[in-house]
Amino acid sequence: MILSFIVTFFLVIFSLFLPSFAADGIPYSMQGPGVPGTLGMPGMQGISPLPSIQSPFDGQRGKNIITEEKGESGIERPPAVKYPSDKGHQPGYTAGPSDFERYLSQKLDITAAQFEILKSQPGIKYSITPVIPLPPGHAMFYISHELGGGFIVGTAEALSNGFKAAGIKSPLYVSTEIKQFGYNLFDQPPSTFEPVDNVPVGPDYMLGPGDEVRIAIWGKVNAEYRYNIDKDGNINLPTVGVLPLAGLTLQEGKSLIEKEFSRYYTDLKINVSLGSLRSMRVFVVGNVNKPGSYTLSSFSTIINALFAAGGPAKVGSMRDIQLKRNGKTVVSLDLYDFLLQGDKTKDVRLMPEDVVFIPPVGVLVGIAGNVKVPAIYELKGETRLLDLINMAGGTNSITFKNRAQILRIEDGKEQVLLEIGLPEAGKDGGNNVPLKDGDLVKIFPVSQIVEKVVHITGAVKLPGTYGFRDGMTVKDILTYSGGLLRYANREEAELTRVYILPEGPKTERINVSLQKAIDGDPKHDIRLKEDDYIFIRTVPEWELYRTVVLSGEVKFPGTYTINKGETMSSLIERSGGYTDKAYLKGAVFTRESVRALQQIQLDESISRLEQEMLSQSARTIETALSPEEAQQQKAVVEQRKNLIAKMRAAKAKGAVSIKLEDIKKFTNSPYNIPLEDGDTLYIPERPHQVQVMGAVYNPTAFVYNPDWTVSSYVKKAGGLTRNAEDDDIYILKMDGTAISKRDWGGLFNYRLRYSTLDPGDTIVVPEKIERIVWLREIKDLTQILYQIAVTAGVLILAF
């Protein structure tokens, strides 16, 4: 299985560009199997969460688990995502998470590209392991495993600036991405606010030309009439004659009809109702998105007309929408009353030829940060700071009450900053200042740094950072942290305390007997101070189990526990020794510490290669002389992106080359190394085939023949294709090593061709990379492919 993966992985890398350039008419493509395993960062295993604040780091509110929006891996890094602002939410807008939701969930929305930008910001550091305790004034953020794990650390100011630069939303800073309040109400389609015609008509409905009047009479005379009011405003009834109805309400029209019929008939019952209703023309003008005349239902109001015209433009007022009738202003509608209070009393019904006029917008001020509806608001009359805060829904639950900042343009000459405390409700103190046109008010969040904390780590059930209170003792924090683990050293723990002195900090270390502290001895149950750090030791050389997996052709395979310093020969003896089918040359040994180191080196190498490809792509596209050349370069970029993606799919195996022998000889062998926790050793059966893969006419497996040489197997596979890289043929051995011609002259190539093989070996004939122009430009490609071979379990061995 390991050998198959090694071979197919190399072919996958080369086959990225083989099919489209095959010159022999025999293109092939081989899909490698998925690579199991994930990247784990060294030092991250066994790190316990810090439960006092329900987060994976510590209580100084370096809050938030940073999550990744998974994107396509490749050389084209997406730009920092600018998420639609949820500031200034108005009706019809589907908001993202609120600041309070982010505060409670301790998560940030972040992409891999944003993470890279964040790491490059001044004052921000990336650490594989958590920084505990945090330096004063610092915060820490956990990076999700999908982005590589680790921690981002920095001061609150540095992190705030970094989040702004990367476009990451966070309650740590005040975003000024706010919009004018109310205008996106009109982003909805007009049909959502169309009046409904099939509802009962009220008695105050004004009749006009085009309305259908239905009259039913019964008693001494039974009849039913339907008449449309004509353009002169009349209907012509039998016997009664012409009746002027236009301009009357429905109630008044009904009374007139009953009165006229009563002149000719007695004991008569009459019912008057309306059928289809008229339409009417109104005008919407001024600072509106789509000014003009509109034909609307007779049920339409001012707001219906505004929707038909697309609403006020952003240079138009939302607070003084005027309805003009016969040259006079009938009513002024303040849309803020409708949006903020649901008051629709001034949204009167329109009449034919009415004019809805929108004057220019009035005084504008913005309020950003920790209020419930941050936005730019239009003011009406004198408005003070508290009025604006109430207009924005009031402050939210994470607002810092001691500060509000006003950015003001003073006399049209300069900008000034005013720092004041938030005004209190019901009070007109000096903080409740009047606002001016162009003011920007910022309401800040509370600090994310918790200063009064103590830390405990080591052999306790819930290590972490805990809130400090006066009178807290060692026994208290042991209780809060769940108590000691059974392998804790109860006789001695270390308490570190920092004193802040004028000349600088002074550190003191105090040895504490935990058992005596638990028993209440005041000499050891010490009263704690802020930022105390308690380290609970384990008993000497404690480790519950070290395990090693031994599989394949041994008499008793399985997972074995080992002692510190136990060697591989000891493990093989404990497993009963080799079976008679064991093929020692094919043994595969892997080690976790090697795998982690290989993965880090590989990721760094691929990142360098990716940057080189990205730089070359930008230069070539910029210098393209025609659209056709630009399209060709884009295709090359896509090929490079696919190459990088497949390279990133390679995960380190941690293979270490080892040569097993008979157990008596192996005991004194230099390969008889001490085992580590997590090691694996696989001893396969003796195989009966040799494989030939790559640039030959018939890649396949052949039954092993001890007399055949490399040249013999290649010949049986049809020989080399035209694009074979003759000088770079190499042999993959069963134990994960490789034999190539590197560091040797032409004589080695002859020796390689006419050397014999072992069962299970694989001959690999690479394609020529040089024939792909854009690959010739990448100077690090050979090195990267070499490192990928290492991560896949291959160690190149030249001889």
SULWOWO-V835405 format. One record per residue. N is the residue number from 1. RES is the residue in one letter. PHI is phi in whole degrees, 0 to 359 (NA if undefined). Layout:
BEGIN
n->(N | N)
res->(RES | RES)
phi->(PHI | PHI)
END
This chain:
BEGIN
n->(1 | 2 | 3 | 4 | 5 | 6 | 7 | 8 | 9 | 10 | 11 | 12 | 13 | 14 | 15 | 16 | 17 | 18 | 19 | 20 | 21 | 22 | 23 | 24 | 25 | 26 | 27 | 28 | 29 | 30 | 31 | 32 | 33 | 34 | 35 | 36 | 37 | 38 | 39 | 40 | 41 | 42 | 43 | 44 | 45 | 46 | 47 | 48 | 49 | 50 | 51 | 52 | 53 | 54 | 55 | 56 | 57 | 58 | 59 | 60 | 61 | 62 | 63 | 64 | 65 | 66 | 67 | 68 | 69 | 70 | 71 | 72 | 73 | 74 | 75 | 76 | 77 | 78 | 79 | 80 | 81 | 82 | 83 | 84 | 85 | 86 | 87 | 88 | 89 | 90 | 91 | 92 | 93 | 94 | 95 | 96 | 97 | 98 | 99 | 100 | 101 | 102 | 103 | 104 | 105 | 106 | 107 | 108 | 109 | 110 | 111 | 112 | 113 | 114 | 115 | 116 | 117 | 118 | 119 | 120 | 121 | 122 | 123 | 124 | 125 | 126 | 127 | 128 | 129 | 130 | 131 | 132 | 133 | 134 | 135 | 136 | 137 | 138 | 139 | 140 | 141 | 142 | 143 | 144 | 145 | 146 | 147 | 148 | 149 | 150 | 151 | 152 | 153 | 154 | 155 | 156 | 157 | 158 | 159 | 160 | 161 | 162 | 163 | 164 | 165 | 166 | 167 | 168 | 169 | 170 | 171 | 172 | 173 | 174 | 175 | 176 | 177 | 178 | 179 | 180 | 181 | 182 | 183 | 184 | 185 | 186 | 187 | 188 | 189 | 190 | 191 | 192 | 193 | 194 | 195 | 196 | 197 | 198 | 199 | 200 | 201 | 202 | 203 | 204 | 205 | 206 | 207 | 208 | 209 | 210 | 211 | 212 | 213 | 214 | 215 | 216 | 217 | 218 | 219 | 220 | 221 | 222 | 223 | 224 | 225 | 226 | 227 | 228 | 229 | 230 | 231 | 232 | 233 | 234 | 235 | 236 | 237 | 238 | 239 | 240 | 241 | 242 | 243 | 244 | 245 | 246 | 247 | 248 | 249 | 250 | 251 | 252 | 253 | 254 | 255 | 256 | 257 | 258 | 259 | 260 | 261 | 262 | 263 | 264 | 265 | 266 | 267 | 268 | 269 | 270 | 271 | 272 | 273 | 274 | 275 | 276 | 277 | 278 | 279 | 280 | 281 | 282 | 283 | 284 | 285 | 286 | 287 | 288 | 289 | 290 | 291 | 292 | 293 | 294 | 295 | 296 | 297 | 298 | 299 | 300 | 301 | 302 | 303 | 304 | 305 | 306 | 307 | 308 | 309 | 310 | 311 | 312 | 313 | 314 | 315 | 316 | 317 | 318 | 319 | 320 | 321 | 322 | 323 | 324 | 325 | 326 | 327 | 328 | 329 | 330 | 331 | 332 | 333 | 334 | 335 | 336 | 337 | 338 | 339 | 340 | 341 | 342 | 343 | 344 | 345 | 346 | 347 | 348 | 349 | 350 | 351 | 352 | 353 | 354 | 355 | 356 | 357 | 358 | 359 | 360 | 361 | 362 | 363 | 364 | 365 | 366 | 367 | 368 | 369 | 370 | 371 | 372 | 373 | 374 | 375 | 376 | 377 | 378 | 379 | 380 | 381 | 382 | 383 | 384 | 385 | 386 | 387 | 388 | 389 | 390 | 391 | 392 | 393 | 394 | 395 | 396 | 397 | 398 | 399 | 400 | 401 | 402 | 403 | 404 | 405 | 406 | 407 | 408 | 409 | 410 | 411 | 412 | 413 | 414 | 415 | 416 | 417 | 418 | 419 | 420 | 421 | 422 | 423 | 424 | 425 | 426 | 427 | 428 | 429 | 430 | 431 | 432 | 433 | 434 | 435 | 436 | 437 | 438 | 439 | 440 | 441 | 442 | 443 | 444 | 445 | 446 | 447 | 448 | 449 | 450 | 451 | 452 | 453 | 454 | 455 | 456 | 457 | 458 | 459 | 460 | 461 | 462 | 463 | 464 | 465 | 466 | 467 | 468 | 469 | 470 | 471 | 472 | 473 | 474 | 475 | 476 | 477 | 478 | 479 | 480 | 481 | 482 | 483 | 484 | 485 | 486 | 487 | 488 | 489 | 490 | 491 | 492 | 493 | 494 | 495 | 496 | 497 | 498 | 499 | 500 | 501 | 502 | 503 | 504 | 505 | 506 | 507 | 508 | 509 | 510 | 511 | 512 | 513 | 514 | 515 | 516 | 517 | 518 | 519 | 520 | 521 | 522 | 523 | 524 | 525 | 526 | 527 | 528 | 529 | 530 | 531 | 532 | 533 | 534 | 535 | 536 | 537 | 538 | 539 | 540 | 541 | 542 | 543 | 544 | 545 | 546 | 547 | 548 | 549 | 550 | 551 | 552 | 553 | 554 | 555 | 556 | 557 | 558 | 559 | 560 | 561 | 562 | 563 | 564 | 565 | 566 | 567 | 568 | 569 | 570 | 571 | 572 | 573 | 574 | 575 | 576 | 577 | 578 | 579 | 580 | 581 | 582 | 583 | 584 | 585 | 586 | 587 | 588 | 589 | 590 | 591 | 592 | 593 | 594 | 595 | 596 | 597 | 598 | 599 | 600 | 601 | 602 | 603 | 604 | 605 | 606 | 607 | 608 | 609 | 610 | 611 | 612 | 613 | 614 | 615 | 616 | 617 | 618 | 619 | 620 | 621 | 622 | 623 | 624 | 625 | 626 | 627 | 628 | 629 | 630 | 631 | 632 | 633 | 634 | 635 | 636 | 637 | 638 | 639 | 640 | 641 | 642 | 643 | 644 | 645 | 646 | 647 | 648 | 649 | 650 | 651 | 652 | 653 | 654 | 655 | 656 | 657 | 658 | 659 | 660 | 661 | 662 | 663 | 664 | 665 | 666 | 667 | 668 | 669 | 670 | 671 | 672 | 673 | 674 | 675 | 676 | 677 | 678 | 679 | 680 | 681 | 682 | 683 | 684 | 685 | 686 | 687 | 688 | 689 | 690 | 691 | 692 | 693 | 694 | 695 | 696 | 697 | 698 | 699 | 700 | 701 | 702 | 703 | 704 | 705 | 706 | 707 | 708 | 709 | 710 | 711 | 712 | 713 | 714 | 715 | 716 | 717 | 718 | 719 | 720 | 721 | 722 | 723 | 724 | 725 | 726 | 727 | 728 | 729 | 730 | 731 | 732 | 733 | 734 | 735 | 736 | 737 | 738 | 739 | 740 | 741 | 742 | 743 | 744 | 745 | 746 | 747 | 748 | 749 | 750 | 751 | 752 | 753 | 754 | 755 | 756 | 757 | 758 | 759 | 760 | 761 | 762 | 763 | 764 | 765 | 766 | 767 | 768 | 769 | 770 | 771 | 772 | 773 | 774 | 775 | 776 | 777 | 778 | 779 | 780 | 781 | 782 | 783 | 784 | 785 | 786 | 787 | 788 | 789 | 790 | 791 | 792 | 793 | 794 | 795 | 796 | 797 | 798 | 799)
res->(M | I | L | S | F | I | V | T | F | F | L | V | I | F | S | L | F | L | P | S | F | A | A | D | G | I | P | Y | S | M | Q | G | P | G | V | P | G | T | L | G | M | P | G | M | Q | G | I | S | P | L | P | S | I | Q | S | P | F | D | G | Q | R | G | K | N | I | I | T | E | E | K | G | E | S | G | I | E | R | P | P | A | V | K | Y | P | S | D | K | G | H | Q | P | G | Y | T | A | G | P | S | D | F | E | R | Y | L | S | Q | K | L | D | I | T | A | A | Q | F | E | I | L | K | S | Q | P | G | I | K | Y | S | I | T | P | V | I | P | L | P | P | G | H | A | M | F | Y | I | S | H | E | L | G | G | G | F | I | V | G | T | A | E | A | L | S | N | G | F | K | A | A | G | I | K | S | P | L | Y | V | S | T | E | I | K | Q | F | G | Y | N | L | F | D | Q | P | P | S | T | F | E | P | V | D | N | V | P | V | G | P | D | Y | M | L | G | P | G | D | E | V | R | I | A | I | W | G | K | V | N | A | E | Y | R | Y | N | I | D | K | D | G | N | I | N | L | P | T | V | G | V | L | P | L | A | G | L | T | L | Q | E | G | K | S | L | I | E | K | E | F | S | R | Y | Y | T | D | L | K | I | N | V | S | L | G | S | L | R | S | M | R | V | F | V | V | G | N | V | N | K | P | G | S | Y | T | L | S | S | F | S | T | I | I | N | A | L | F | A | A | G | G | P | A | K | V | G | S | M | R | D | I | Q | L | K | R | N | G | K | T | V | V | S | L | D | L | Y | D | F | L | L | Q | G | D | K | T | K | D | V | R | L | M | P | E | D | V | V | F | I | P | P | V | G | V | L | V | G | I | A | G | N | V | K | V | P | A | I | Y | E | L | K | G | E | T | R | L | L | D | L | I | N | M | A | G | G | T | N | S | I | T | F | K | N | R | A | Q | I | L | R | I | E | D | G | K | E | Q | V | L | L | E | I | G | L | P | E | A | G | K | D | G | G | N | N | V | P | L | K | D | G | D | L | V | K | I | F | P | V | S | Q | I | V | E | K | V | V | H | I | T | G | A | V | K | L | P | G | T | Y | G | F | R | D | G | M | T | V | K | D | I | L | T | Y | S | G | G | L | L | R | Y | A | N | R | E | E | A | E | L | T | R | V | Y | I | L | P | E | G | P | K | T | E | R | I | N | V | S | L | Q | K | A | I | D | G | D | P | K | H | D | I | R | L | K | E | D | D | Y | I | F | I | R | T | V | P | E | W | E | L | Y | R | T | V | V | L | S | G | E | V | K | F | P | G | T | Y | T | I | N | K | G | E | T | M | S | S | L | I | E | R | S | G | G | Y | T | D | K | A | Y | L | K | G | A | V | F | T | R | E | S | V | R | A | L | Q | Q | I | Q | L | D | E | S | I | S | R | L | E | Q | E | M | L | S | Q | S | A | R | T | I | E | T | A | L | S | P | E | E | A | Q | Q | Q | K | A | V | V | E | Q | R | K | N | L | I | A | K | M | R | A | A | K | A | K | G | A | V | S | I | K | L | E | D | I | K | K | F | T | N | S | P | Y | N | I | P | L | E | D | G | D | T | L | Y | I | P | E | R | P | H | Q | V | Q | V | M | G | A | V | Y | N | P | T | A | F | V | Y | N | P | D | W | T | V | S | S | Y | V | K | K | A | G | G | L | T | R | N | A | E | D | D | D | I | Y | I | L | K | M | D | G | T | A | I | S | K | R | D | W | G | G | L | F | N | Y | R | L | R | Y | S | T | L | D | P | G | D | T | I | V | V | P | E | K | I | E | R | I | V | W | L | R | E | I | K | D | L | T | Q | I | L | Y | Q | I | A | V | T | A | G | V | L | I | L | A | F)
phi->(NA | 297 | 297 | 299 | 295 | 303 | 294 | 294 | 296 | 300 | 292 | 298 | 299 | 286 | 284 | 302 | 237 | 287 | 303 | 284 | 242 | 297 | 255 | 260 | 75 | 231 | 291 | 219 | 212 | 237 | 266 | 284 | 289 | 295 | 262 | 287 | 97 | 228 | 281 | 244 | 278 | 297 | 84 | 268 | 288 | 82 | 283 | 272 | 291 | 258 | 284 | 295 | 239 | 56 | 215 | 275 | 225 | 217 | 281 | 280 | 57 | 284 | 287 | 96 | 278 | 273 | 249 | 252 | 273 | 294 | 232 | 286 | 283 | 175 | 278 | 271 | 291 | 292 | 292 | 304 | 288 | 262 | 289 | 303 | 293 | 263 | 273 | 72 | 293 | 231 | 305 | 90 | 253 | 271 | 278 | 279 | 299 | 281 | 301 | 289 | 297 | 296 | 299 | 281 | 283 | 57 | 232 | 236 | 273 | 212 | 256 | 298 | 295 | 296 | 298 | 296 | 296 | 299 | 296 | 274 | 283 | 296 | 84 | 246 | 239 | 252 | 230 | 291 | 249 | 292 | 265 | 228 | 282 | 286 | 299 | 303 | 79 | 257 | 228 | 224 | 233 | 280 | 261 | 297 | 298 | 296 | 263 | 108 | 74 | 104 | 218 | 255 | 230 | 180 | 290 | 301 | 292 | 295 | 294 | 299 | 295 | 296 | 296 | 297 | 297 | 271 | 73 | 262 | 280 | 201 | 287 | 290 | 223 | 265 | 273 | 259 | 280 | 244 | 234 | 295 | 290 | 93 | 290 | 282 | 302 | 272 | 287 | 290 | 297 | 304 | 298 | 290 | 240 | 290 | 293 | 266 | 273 | 269 | 234 | 302 | 269 | 286 | 294 | 268 | 296 | 273 | 283 | 200 | 304 | 104 | 290 | 265 | 255 | 252 | 236 | 240 | 235 | 209 | 131 | 292 | 231 | 246 | 197 | 220 | 232 | 228 | 224 | 269 | 296 | 282 | 295 | 274 | 87 | 240 | 233 | 244 | 262 | 302 | 70 | 284 | 102 | 277 | 237 | 279 | 249 | 300 | 92 | 266 | 285 | 300 | 294 | 292 | 295 | 296 | 295 | 295 | 296 | 297 | 296 | 291 | 294 | 293 | 289 | 249 | 229 | 243 | 51 | 241 | 259 | 229 | 235 | 244 | 219 | 248 | 263 | 292 | 259 | 284 | 254 | 215 | 256 | 229 | 242 | 239 | 223 | 97 | 273 | 238 | 295 | 226 | 292 | 154 | 261 | 226 | 264 | 236 | 294 | 291 | 275 | 293 | 244 | 300 | 294 | 299 | 294 | 297 | 295 | 297 | 265 | 82 | 81 | 296 | 289 | 289 | 265 | 256 | 284 | 261 | 245 | 216 | 271 | 258 | 257 | 250 | 223 | 56 | 81 | 240 | 280 | 278 | 205 | 244 | 259 | 259 | 294 | 297 | 299 | 288 | 285 | 265 | 236 | 73 | 272 | 241 | 294 | 266 | 274 | 280 | 284 | 274 | 241 | 305 | 70 | 294 | 239 | 260 | 246 | 246 | 283 | 299 | 297 | 270 | 293 | 245 | 225 | 249 | 226 | 236 | 104 | 266 | 241 | 288 | 229 | 296 | 186 | 262 | 247 | 267 | 264 | 225 | 75 | 292 | 230 | 257 | 303 | 296 | 298 | 295 | 298 | 294 | 299 | 275 | 89 | 89 | 285 | 263 | 282 | 244 | 284 | 276 | 281 | 268 | 211 | 225 | 241 | 243 | 265 | 230 | 270 | 262 | 57 | 65 | 241 | 205 | 262 | 230 | 249 | 249 | 250 | 219 | 277 | 291 | 291 | 271 | 299 | 83 | 238 | 250 | 288 | 295 | 283 | 274 | 280 | 289 | 260 | 239 | 301 | 91 | 296 | 237 | 258 | 247 | 249 | 265 | 277 | 295 | 298 | 274 | 260 | 258 | 275 | 274 | 222 | 228 | 236 | 220 | 216 | 102 | 275 | 238 | 289 | 227 | 294 | 161 | 249 | 233 | 294 | 265 | 224 | 299 | 91 | 294 | 240 | 301 | 299 | 298 | 289 | 296 | 293 | 297 | 272 | 89 | 92 | 283 | 283 | 293 | 260 | 289 | 278 | 280 | 273 | 208 | 230 | 241 | 250 | 253 | 230 | 246 | 254 | 264 | 244 | 304 | 275 | 134 | 286 | 236 | 256 | 233 | 245 | 237 | 273 | 234 | 274 | 294 | 298 | 291 | 295 | 297 | 284 | 94 | 294 | 296 | 290 | 246 | 276 | 286 | 287 | 275 | 234 | 305 | 69 | 298 | 232 | 250 | 250 | 265 | 281 | 268 | 296 | 305 | 55 | 284 | 201 | 301 | 215 | 246 | 238 | 226 | 261 | 242 | 224 | 95 | 272 | 237 | 291 | 227 | 291 | 157 | 261 | 250 | 276 | 230 | 269 | 298 | 86 | 293 | 265 | 292 | 297 | 297 | 296 | 295 | 295 | 294 | 276 | 93 | 85 | 287 | 275 | 288 | 261 | 295 | 248 | 293 | 294 | 262 | 298 | 240 | 241 | 235 | 223 | 296 | 296 | 292 | 299 | 297 | 294 | 300 | 294 | 298 | 297 | 296 | 300 | 296 | 295 | 294 | 296 | 297 | 297 | 297 | 296 | 296 | 295 | 298 | 296 | 296 | 297 | 298 | 293 | 291 | 292 | 296 | 268 | 298 | 270 | 213 | 301 | 295 | 295 | 298 | 296 | 297 | 294 | 295 | 295 | 296 | 301 | 296 | 296 | 296 | 296 | 295 | 298 | 298 | 300 | 288 | 296 | 292 | 289 | 288 | 243 | 299 | 260 | 71 | 288 | 237 | 293 | 217 | 242 | 274 | 222 | 309 | 301 | 291 | 288 | 293 | 302 | 259 | 279 | 295 | 277 | 279 | 273 | 295 | 273 | 239 | 299 | 93 | 295 | 227 | 226 | 240 | 245 | 276 | 285 | 291 | 280 | 228 | 216 | 232 | 255 | 238 | 225 | 109 | 274 | 238 | 285 | 219 | 297 | 195 | 252 | 237 | 298 | 298 | 234 | 297 | 268 | 279 | 258 | 302 | 299 | 295 | 294 | 296 | 297 | 296 | 274 | 97 | 86 | 282 | 281 | 297 | 262 | 289 | 269 | 301 | 280 | 246 | 297 | 219 | 246 | 264 | 271 | 297 | 277 | 97 | 276 | 223 | 246 | 225 | 266 | 301 | 69 | 234 | 270 | 295 | 299 | 296 | 301 | 293 | 299 | 297 | 297 | 250 | 270 | 270 | 240 | 255 | 304 | 90 | 291 | 229 | 264 | 243 | 249 | 287 | 277 | 284 | 285 | 299 | 284 | 265 | 303 | 289 | 282 | 295 | 283 | 269 | 288 | 266 | 297 | 298 | 297 | 295 | 298 | 297 | 291 | 296 | 300 | 296 | 295 | 279 | 104 | 248 | 248 | 289 | 237 | 262 | 210)
END
